[in-house]
Amino acid sequence: MTITTTRRTLMAGAAATLALPAYFRRANAQSALRVAGVHASPVENAWNSRIHLAMQEAAKTGLLEYEFSESVTATDYPRAMREYAEAGMQLIWGESYAVEREAREVATDYAETAFLMGSSGGPQGDNFGVFGTRNHEAAYLAGMLAGTMSDSNVYGSVGGYPIPEVNLLINAFRMGVSEVNPDATFLNGFIGAWFDPARAQEAAVAQIDAGADILFGERIGTADGAQARGVKAIGSLIDYTPRYPDTVFANAIWNYGPTIAAVVADVQADKQVGRDYTEYSFMAHGGNELVYVADMVPADAIPGMEARKKMIEAGVFEVPIDPAEPA
């Protein structure tokens, strides 16, 4: 197991505190919470990087102290969780997709410790909370922008594994495309890994060779394939445009700060954390957003997308959640 540990004990000054997002200011009323992160992938992985960055930002404000392990294998995962629990961590963050049974057993053995896990299952007991990745609203909006941009009318996507959190994201992108282009056709591929940029690039190139000229990149590496073949791509979770300025025209950004603020507030208030925190990834909480380059998309595609965005933010339109595996 590769262990990388970083501890933050910084406290924000008054001016810095006022500059924080509202969700951090609301949760920052008590002493710093001791939080451990157990990352199955390197923290450079797009999904993990969003959580890692949000944890670091929260640590800088004094909201929490953050230690983490990265590249933790499934066989070592329960041991890492137990070591952090024995060390007195108040909250252990993790991703239990590959170790659901084992992670829940650890939580049962440490009833006084709060656990928050990325999971396809539900919460358990009083101390095992779960969350799901939900930047699907931004993916839907990105699809609306992409809907009239394809010359071939074939849209591709590259995902990690066909789990509900990945499926619903790709399906939301397809729904957005289909809203403005009902005749669009789609290709999809799963690479069987969370972090394998070379394999994702290969999958992207294969779809381009099959006719796709716009790709949704759920995995890092998709944009490399698009760049190599001169087609456009959409990024997921993080902003890929600075790295691929002529290729990536939109990004479905995931913001994990609201989820951190919510669970920390619950732990500080001695509330049970055995609940689903997925809602804090929705646009209504600031949990996801669309970032796009206006000059790279058709001007007439923007007003309709922006109108739909306002409807989502206001709660008058819900992007459908479809967890079925896309063909």
Secondary structure, 3 states (H helix, E strand, C coil): CCCCCCCCCCCCCHHHHHCCCHHHHHHCCCCCEEEEEECCCCCCCHHHHHHHHHHHHHHHCCCEEEEEECCCCCCCHHHHHHHHHHCCCCEEEEECCCCHHHHHHHHHHCCCCEEEEECCCCCECCCEEEECCCCHHHHHHHHHHHCCCCCCCEEEEEECCCCHHHHHHHHHHHHHHHHHCCCCEECCEECCCCCCHHHHHHHHHHHHHCCCCEEEECCCCHHHHHHHHCCEEEEEECCCCCCCCCCEEEEEEECCHHHHHHHHHHHHCCCCCCCECHHHHCHHHCCEEEEECHHHCCHHHHHHHHHHHHHHHHCCCCCCCCCCCCC
